[in-house]
Amino acid sequence: MTLLEVIATTVSDARAAERGGADRLELVTAMGEGGLTPSIGLIEAVVDAVGIPVNVIVRPHSRSFVYDADDYAVMTRDVRAIARTGANGIVAGMLRADGCVDTEGLARVIEASMACSSRSTARSTRRAIWSRRSTRCCNSMR
């Protein structure tokens, strides 16, 4: 079965996507910067406004998809806060400095989401693949 996932950046986007037939949403802010984690208030408002699953991007900054220990600490906090909103899950992507997928970082974020007692889990994990080198690294993971 094919699902239609639509990006929403506001409550009205989310409502329009649902009316238009979206099966689920990916909630994001700062699309001009590649997408960042939305506020808890926006997440709660969207979850309350629609009857379809809402997945929330977890991205602490727009510099890159390469994160340090402080970024991971922020992401873990965000995951725990998102879990309390009733959102369906999270969307995350991260790379190592060499351009390959950061599987250890992804595992940490997924572990943080699974540790939450809420129904929110890491049901959707997106890889940030921007270069041929990244694609080669990802292909070697299969």
Backbone as ProteinMPNN parsed JSONL, in Angstrom:
{"seq_chain_A": "MTLLEVIATTVSDARAAERGGADRLELVTAMGEGGLTPSIGLIEAVVDAVGIPVNVIVRPHSRSFVYDADDYAVMTRDVRAIARTGANGIVAGMLRADGCVDTEGLARVIEASMACSSRSTARSTRRAIWSRRSTRCCNSMR", "coords_chain_A": {"N_chain_A": [[0.835, -1.18, 0.0], [0.569, 2.177, -0.84], [1.569, 5.106, 0.775], [0.775, 8.508, 1.352], [2.823, 10.936, 2.351], [3.03, 14.137, 3.653], [4.763, 17.186, 3.887], [4.438, 19.488, 6.5], [4.356, 22.79, 7.764], [2.962, 24.445, 9.358], [-0.035, 24.757, 11.388], [-2.25, 25.207, 9.732], [-1.235, 24.274, 7.285], [-1.073, 21.556, 7.94], [-3.763, 20.86, 8.368], [-4.771, 21.364, 5.78], [-3.319, 19.499, 4.304], [-4.309, 17.109, 5.353], [-7.023, 17.329, 4.604], [-6.603, 17.199, 1.89], [-5.963, 14.584, 1.454], [-3.679, 13.418, 2.569], [-1.87, 10.787, 4.136], [-0.201, 10.773, 6.274], [1.811, 13.092, 8.183], [4.824, 15.027, 7.939], [6.244, 16.997, 10.178], [7.82, 20.087, 10.165], [10.018, 22.879, 10.606], [11.463, 25.965, 9.36], [12.041, 25.556, 6.56], [13.545, 26.779, 4.562], [16.068, 26.516, 5.511], [16.581, 23.907, 5.267], [15.07, 22.43, 6.981], [14.107, 22.163, 10.334], [13.79, 21.171, 13.831], [10.541, 21.539, 15.02], [8.753, 23.764, 17.308], [7.59, 22.726, 20.571], [5.037, 23.632, 21.152], [3.939, 24.022, 18.553], [4.015, 21.387, 17.616], [2.236, 20.096, 19.408], [-0.121, 21.523, 18.785], [-0.564, 20.816, 16.09], [-0.819, 18.011, 16.282], [-3.174, 17.934, 17.794], [-4.907, 19.096, 15.955], [-5.275, 17.474, 13.724], [-6.269, 14.251, 12.395], [-4.54, 12.347, 11.501], [-1.415, 10.489, 11.465], [1.415, 12.172, 12.854], [4.645, 12.794, 12.148], [7.731, 13.971, 13.372], [10.379, 16.092, 12.544], [13.709, 15.819, 13.727], [16.143, 17.855, 14.121], [18.74, 19.739, 15.09], [20.119, 22.023, 14.167], [21.028, 24.002, 11.243], [23.497, 23.836, 10.097], [24.734, 21.506, 9.114], [24.454, 17.943, 8.588], [26.049, 16.699, 10.313], [26.789, 15.942, 13.547], [27.736, 16.905, 16.904], [28.654, 15.946, 20.299], [27.183, 17.675, 21.983], [25.081, 18.39, 20.272], [23.822, 15.882, 19.985], [22.942, 15.53, 22.595], [21.026, 17.556, 22.774], [19.262, 16.651, 20.799], [18.384, 14.253, 21.938], [16.989, 15.231, 24.157], [15.005, 16.628, 22.75], [13.691, 14.484, 21.48], [12.595, 13.141, 23.693], [10.845, 15.143, 24.615], [9.158, 15.442, 22.392], [7.948, 12.952, 22.384], [6.144, 13.19, 24.46], [4.123, 14.684, 23.36], [2.266, 13.318, 21.884], [2.783, 12.846, 19.272], [3.297, 10.792, 16.365], [5.825, 9.753, 15.649], [9.395, 10.136, 15.027], [11.58, 11.83, 12.703], [14.751, 11.518, 11.456], [18.073, 12.292, 10.445], [21.519, 11.753, 9.879], [24.995, 12.354, 9.378], [28.385, 11.155, 9.247], [31.593, 12.807, 9.602], [33.019, 12.058, 7.354], [31.124, 11.835, 5.415], [29.577, 9.565, 5.281], [26.712, 7.647, 6.382], [25.819, 8.156, 9.724], [25.597, 5.676, 11.582], [25.863, 4.951, 14.256], [25.09, 7.291, 15.588], [22.436, 7.468, 14.687], [21.473, 5.157, 15.901], [21.641, 5.942, 18.586], [19.716, 7.999, 18.72], [17.409, 6.603, 17.995], [17.353, 4.744, 20.093], [16.889, 6.507, 22.226], [14.324, 7.333, 21.572], [12.911, 4.965, 21.771], [13.099, 4.466, 24.442], [11.27, 6.098, 25.552], [8.214, 6.251, 27.287], [5.91, 6.913, 26.066], [3.601, 6.586, 23.253], [4.992, 7.425, 21.107], [7.537, 6.752, 18.855], [10.611, 5.958, 17.155], [9.652, 5.628, 14.324], [10.134, 6.378, 11.803], [12.942, 6.82, 9.984], [15.132, 8.834, 8.404], [17.721, 8.952, 6.096], [20.422, 11.135, 5.6], [21.576, 11.813, 2.649], [23.748, 13.185, 0.592], [25.801, 13.198, -1.243], [27.849, 11.578, -3.744], [29.784, 10.056, -2.484], [28.59, 9.607, 0.007], [26.464, 8.029, -0.832], [27.824, 5.764, -1.733], [28.857, 4.857, 0.716], [26.457, 4.294, 2.059], [25.444, 2.283, 0.405], [27.257, 0.302, 0.958], [26.417, -0.477, 3.419], [24.275, -2.144, 3.117]], "CA_chain_A": [[0.0, 0.0, 0.0], [1.301, 3.426, -0.929], [1.126, 6.158, 1.686], [1.143, 9.864, 0.981], [3.313, 11.739, 3.47], [3.141, 15.527, 3.232], [5.441, 18.068, 4.829], [3.654, 20.614, 7.007], [5.147, 23.722, 8.574], [2.023, 25.182, 10.204], [-1.292, 24.044, 11.661], [-3.099, 25.26, 8.546], [-0.656, 23.315, 6.328], [-1.436, 20.21, 8.37], [-5.193, 20.676, 8.076], [-4.94, 21.309, 4.327], [-2.768, 18.217, 3.849], [-5.266, 16.066, 5.721], [-8.186, 17.482, 3.709], [-6.185, 16.827, 0.543], [-5.757, 13.141, 1.333], [-2.429, 12.914, 3.147], [-1.994, 9.679, 5.083], [0.56, 11.175, 7.459], [2.531, 14.356, 8.04], [6.149, 15.259, 8.504], [6.202, 18.366, 10.685], [9.133, 20.693, 10.021], [10.082, 24.342, 10.501], [12.651, 26.51, 8.698], [12.296, 24.818, 5.322], [14.615, 27.464, 3.843], [17.342, 26.054, 6.064], [16.645, 22.453, 5.141], [14.179, 21.812, 7.958], [14.573, 22.089, 11.728], [12.822, 20.697, 14.806], [9.538, 22.554, 15.375], [8.52, 23.979, 18.738], [6.646, 21.802, 21.217], [3.701, 24.21, 20.975], [3.472, 23.72, 17.208], [3.778, 19.937, 17.539], [0.982, 19.808, 20.117], [-1.242, 22.104, 18.043], [-0.8, 20.006, 14.889], [-1.341, 16.707, 16.728], [-4.567, 18.163, 18.198], [-5.721, 19.592, 14.841], [-5.481, 16.484, 12.656], [-6.539, 12.876, 12.801], [-3.574, 11.455, 10.857], [-0.137, 10.467, 12.189], [2.336, 13.292, 12.691], [6.049, 12.506, 12.427], [8.39, 15.254, 13.626], [11.81, 16.106, 12.261], [14.609, 16.151, 14.829], [17.379, 18.419, 13.552], [18.978, 20.862, 15.992], [20.671, 23.2, 13.487], [21.083, 23.874, 9.789], [24.881, 23.871, 9.602], [25.005, 20.279, 8.369], [23.869, 16.774, 9.235], [27.108, 16.156, 11.161], [26.481, 16.416, 14.891], [28.686, 16.62, 17.975], [28.043, 15.429, 21.536], [26.165, 18.624, 22.443], [23.923, 18.245, 19.386], [23.124, 14.644, 20.338], [22.252, 15.76, 23.866], [19.834, 18.341, 22.443], [18.355, 15.779, 20.058], [17.791, 13.318, 22.9], [15.971, 16.007, 24.887], [13.897, 16.882, 21.826], [12.959, 13.222, 21.297], [11.786, 12.91, 24.908], [9.758, 16.14, 24.641], [8.228, 15.105, 21.305], [7.199, 11.761, 22.81], [5.061, 13.61, 25.359], [3.121, 15.466, 22.625], [1.327, 12.452, 21.176], [3.204, 12.658, 17.883], [3.446, 9.4, 15.956], [7.225, 9.332, 15.623], [10.384, 11.141, 14.659], [12.325, 11.69, 11.456], [16.096, 12.01, 11.741], [19.139, 11.894, 9.542], [22.805, 12.25, 10.332], [26.172, 11.883, 8.668], [29.708, 11.3, 9.864], [32.388, 13.835, 8.931], [33.475, 11.549, 6.055], [30.0, 11.827, 4.5], [28.804, 8.326, 5.386], [25.631, 7.674, 7.364], [26.25, 7.959, 11.105], [24.721, 4.634, 12.117], [25.916, 5.012, 15.724], [24.243, 8.412, 15.992], [21.048, 7.061, 14.47], [21.121, 4.189, 16.949], [21.42, 6.692, 19.841], [18.439, 8.704, 18.648], [16.361, 5.576, 18.027], [17.317, 4.237, 21.468], [16.237, 7.523, 23.056], [12.89, 7.333, 21.287], [12.337, 3.713, 22.26], [13.085, 4.526, 25.906], [10.125, 6.9, 25.973], [7.06, 5.416, 27.612], [4.797, 7.341, 25.214], [3.431, 5.805, 22.032], [5.855, 7.975, 20.078], [8.79, 6.026, 18.671], [11.332, 6.269, 15.912], [9.065, 4.805, 13.264], [10.594, 6.859, 10.501], [14.309, 7.304, 10.04], [15.577, 9.261, 7.092], [19.163, 9.138, 5.961], [20.83, 12.344, 4.877], [22.525, 11.385, 1.626], [23.884, 14.353, -0.263], [26.911, 13.129, -2.181], [28.138, 10.231, -4.252], [30.534, 9.342, -1.455], [27.603, 9.159, 0.983], [25.712, 6.938, -1.431], [28.686, 4.567, -1.694], [28.896, 4.378, 2.099], [25.157, 3.704, 2.358], [25.315, 1.033, -0.321], [28.092, -0.705, 1.62], [25.707, -0.893, 4.643], [23.213, -3.084, 2.777]], "C_chain_A": [[0.882, 1.246, 0.0], [0.686, 4.444, 0.019], [1.595, 7.504, 1.158], [1.539, 10.619, 2.244], [3.564, 13.145, 2.951], [3.864, 16.313, 4.314], [4.492, 19.2, 5.208], [4.569, 21.484, 7.858], [4.285, 24.546, 9.521], [0.798, 24.314, 10.466], [-2.174, 24.068, 10.417], [-2.555, 24.378, 7.425], [-1.13, 21.9, 6.655], [-2.899, 19.914, 8.069], [-5.435, 20.523, 6.571], [-4.433, 19.979, 3.771], [-3.732, 17.08, 4.161], [-6.499, 16.131, 4.814], [-7.861, 17.008, 2.298], [-5.855, 15.353, 0.379], [-4.451, 12.599, 1.873], [-2.726, 11.797, 4.14], [-1.239, 9.955, 6.377], [1.322, 12.447, 7.118], [3.959, 14.216, 8.533], [6.165, 16.725, 8.89], [7.617, 18.914, 10.794], [8.988, 22.205, 10.154], [11.341, 24.708, 9.724], [13.021, 25.726, 7.438], [13.417, 25.461, 4.499], [16.002, 27.075, 4.311], [17.461, 24.535, 5.996], [15.796, 21.705, 6.142], [14.813, 21.67, 9.322], [13.446, 21.583, 12.618], [11.832, 21.816, 15.144], [9.393, 22.685, 16.892], [7.526, 22.951, 19.274], [5.222, 22.327, 21.062], [3.127, 23.909, 19.6], [3.163, 22.235, 17.072], [2.442, 19.595, 18.197], [-0.223, 20.317, 19.336], [-1.573, 21.277, 16.804], [-1.383, 18.647, 15.265], [-2.818, 16.845, 17.112], [-5.475, 18.491, 17.009], [-6.05, 18.537, 13.789], [-5.713, 15.096, 13.225], [-5.617, 11.866, 12.137], [-2.258, 11.499, 11.621], [0.748, 11.657, 11.839], [3.727, 12.827, 13.112], [6.791, 13.831, 12.456], [9.882, 15.142, 13.333], [12.577, 16.482, 13.532], [15.937, 16.554, 14.191], [17.661, 19.708, 14.303], [19.522, 22.133, 15.34], [20.772, 22.927, 11.992], [22.498, 23.875, 9.23], [25.193, 22.68, 8.705], [24.208, 19.161, 9.029], [24.925, 16.045, 10.06], [26.942, 16.784, 12.537], [27.56, 16.049, 15.879], [27.93, 16.163, 19.228], [26.955, 16.364, 22.065], [24.904, 18.532, 21.59], [23.125, 16.983, 19.732], [22.374, 14.79, 21.656], [20.962, 16.549, 23.634], [18.812, 17.456, 21.736], [17.66, 14.783, 20.983], [16.711, 14.014, 23.723], [14.747, 16.266, 24.014], [13.05, 15.626, 21.637], [12.062, 12.954, 22.499], [10.61, 13.879, 24.968], [8.716, 15.834, 23.567], [7.372, 13.912, 21.702], [6.014, 12.129, 23.687], [3.935, 14.36, 24.629], [2.041, 14.613, 21.974], [1.653, 12.302, 19.706], [3.431, 11.177, 17.616], [4.883, 8.917, 16.053], [8.117, 10.487, 15.241], [10.99, 10.805, 13.305], [13.696, 12.281, 11.721], [17.061, 11.51, 10.684], [20.432, 12.494, 10.022], [23.935, 11.586, 9.57], [27.399, 11.985, 9.555], [30.472, 12.36, 9.074], [32.877, 13.374, 7.558], [32.348, 11.437, 5.034], [29.167, 10.561, 4.515], [27.723, 8.475, 6.458], [26.192, 7.361, 8.749], [25.306, 6.952, 11.767], [24.732, 4.615, 13.637], [25.035, 6.142, 16.242], [22.771, 8.089, 15.814], [20.602, 6.095, 15.556], [20.847, 4.901, 18.271], [20.064, 7.395, 19.845], [17.278, 7.701, 18.698], [16.226, 5.012, 19.433], [16.607, 5.222, 22.391], [14.732, 7.509, 22.821], [12.22, 6.077, 21.82], [12.241, 3.713, 23.788], [11.902, 5.327, 26.434], [8.931, 5.985, 26.23], [5.844, 5.779, 26.788], [4.692, 6.431, 23.998], [4.333, 6.295, 20.91], [7.166, 7.204, 20.026], [9.446, 6.454, 17.368], [10.834, 5.36, 14.809], [9.588, 5.202, 11.892], [11.99, 7.419, 10.664], [14.769, 7.611, 8.628], [17.074, 9.456, 7.11], [19.441, 10.411, 5.172], [21.926, 11.934, 3.899], [22.631, 12.508, 0.61], [24.976, 14.216, -1.32], [27.099, 11.705, -2.671], [28.872, 9.413, -3.206], [29.573, 8.814, -0.393], [26.838, 7.967, 0.448], [26.532, 5.664, -1.42], [28.719, 3.992, -0.287], [27.58, 3.691, 2.461], [24.998, 2.376, 1.655], [26.144, -0.065, 0.344], [27.421, -1.199, 2.916], [24.702, -1.989, 4.352], [23.665, -4.507, 2.846]], "O_chain_A": [[1.838, 1.336, 0.771], [-0.531, 4.626, 0.067], [2.68, 7.618, 0.587], [0.7, 10.906, 3.098], [4.231, 13.328, 1.933], [3.612, 16.131, 5.505], [3.832, 19.79, 4.353], [5.438, 20.986, 8.575], [4.802, 25.258, 10.381], [0.619, 23.268, 9.842], [-2.784, 23.054, 10.077], [-3.339, 23.788, 6.681], [-1.534, 21.146, 5.77], [-3.231, 18.838, 7.571], [-6.205, 19.664, 6.142], [-5.047, 19.402, 2.873], [-3.946, 16.194, 3.333], [-6.961, 15.104, 4.315], [-8.725, 16.483, 1.595], [-5.503, 14.915, -0.717], [-4.138, 11.428, 1.657], [-3.704, 11.853, 4.885], [-1.59, 9.44, 7.438], [1.464, 12.828, 5.957], [4.264, 13.41, 9.412], [6.105, 17.599, 8.025], [8.492, 18.313, 11.417], [7.93, 22.75, 9.84], [12.186, 23.852, 9.464], [14.161, 25.292, 7.273], [14.158, 24.758, 3.812], [16.99, 27.276, 3.603], [18.355, 23.952, 6.61], [15.796, 20.474, 6.158], [15.911, 21.131, 9.46], [12.284, 21.567, 12.21], [12.242, 22.917, 15.513], [9.849, 21.831, 17.653], [6.73, 22.385, 18.525], [4.295, 21.542, 20.86], [1.947, 23.575, 19.485], [2.152, 21.866, 16.474], [1.618, 18.89, 17.614], [-1.236, 19.624, 19.234], [-2.747, 21.062, 16.503], [-2.335, 18.183, 14.636], [-3.624, 15.97, 16.794], [-6.671, 18.201, 17.043], [-7.012, 18.697, 13.037], [-5.395, 14.812, 14.379], [-5.87, 10.663, 12.194], [-2.008, 12.455, 12.356], [0.819, 12.086, 10.688], [3.962, 12.508, 14.277], [6.509, 14.719, 11.65], [10.558, 14.228, 13.806], [12.151, 17.342, 14.302], [16.736, 15.711, 13.783], [16.91, 20.674, 14.174], [19.394, 23.215, 15.912], [20.624, 21.794, 11.533], [22.681, 23.912, 8.013], [25.836, 22.826, 7.666], [23.391, 19.405, 9.916], [24.717, 14.899, 10.46], [26.953, 18.007, 12.676], [28.226, 15.023, 15.736], [26.708, 16.017, 19.204], [25.919, 15.901, 22.542], [23.791, 18.589, 22.112], [21.895, 17.015, 19.768], [21.288, 14.234, 21.815], [19.928, 16.243, 24.228], [17.622, 17.512, 22.048], [16.472, 14.506, 20.818], [15.642, 13.449, 23.956], [13.608, 16.144, 24.464], [11.821, 15.702, 21.635], [10.9, 12.582, 22.339], [9.5, 13.486, 25.329], [7.516, 15.957, 23.816], [6.183, 13.873, 21.383], [4.988, 11.451, 23.659], [2.898, 14.641, 25.231], [1.008, 15.136, 21.555], [0.883, 11.695, 18.962], [3.72, 10.406, 18.531], [5.134, 7.794, 16.491], [7.689, 11.637, 15.141], [10.926, 9.671, 12.83], [13.801, 13.425, 12.164], [16.878, 10.438, 10.107], [20.451, 13.62, 10.52], [23.849, 10.424, 9.172], [27.451, 12.788, 10.487], [30.039, 12.763, 7.995], [33.125, 14.206, 6.685], [32.578, 10.995, 3.909], [28.147, 10.488, 3.828], [27.822, 9.334, 7.335], [26.951, 6.407, 8.916], [24.341, 7.334, 12.428], [23.716, 4.295, 14.254], [24.314, 5.969, 17.225], [21.951, 8.395, 16.68], [19.489, 6.199, 16.071], [19.932, 4.521, 19.001], [19.354, 7.387, 20.85], [16.279, 7.941, 19.376], [15.112, 4.82, 19.919], [15.813, 4.819, 23.242], [13.953, 7.656, 23.763], [11.077, 6.129, 22.273], [11.388, 3.031, 24.357], [11.568, 5.248, 27.617], [8.679, 5.053, 25.467], [4.85, 5.052, 26.795], [5.574, 5.611, 23.742], [4.429, 5.646, 19.868], [7.827, 7.027, 21.049], [8.88, 7.222, 16.591], [11.526, 4.425, 14.407], [9.487, 4.434, 10.935], [12.197, 8.385, 11.399], [14.787, 6.734, 7.764], [17.625, 10.055, 8.034], [18.76, 10.71, 4.191], [23.075, 11.733, 4.294], [21.695, 12.749, -0.152], [25.06, 15.055, -2.217], [26.577, 10.754, -2.089], [28.619, 8.218, -3.053], [29.727, 7.68, 0.061], [26.587, 7.006, 1.175], [26.003, 4.591, -1.131], [28.62, 2.778, -0.109], [27.58, 2.635, 3.093], [24.47, 1.43, 2.239], [25.77, -1.237, 0.295], [27.818, -2.233, 3.453], [24.309, -2.709, 5.27], [22.879, -5.418, 2.585]]}, "name": "protein", "num_of_chains": 1, "seq": "MTLLEVIATTVSDARAAERGGADRLELVTAMGEGGLTPSIGLIEAVVDAVGIPVNVIVRPHSRSFVYDADDYAVMTRDVRAIARTGANGIVAGMLRADGCVDTEGLARVIEASMACSSRSTARSTRRAIWSRRSTRCCNSMR"}
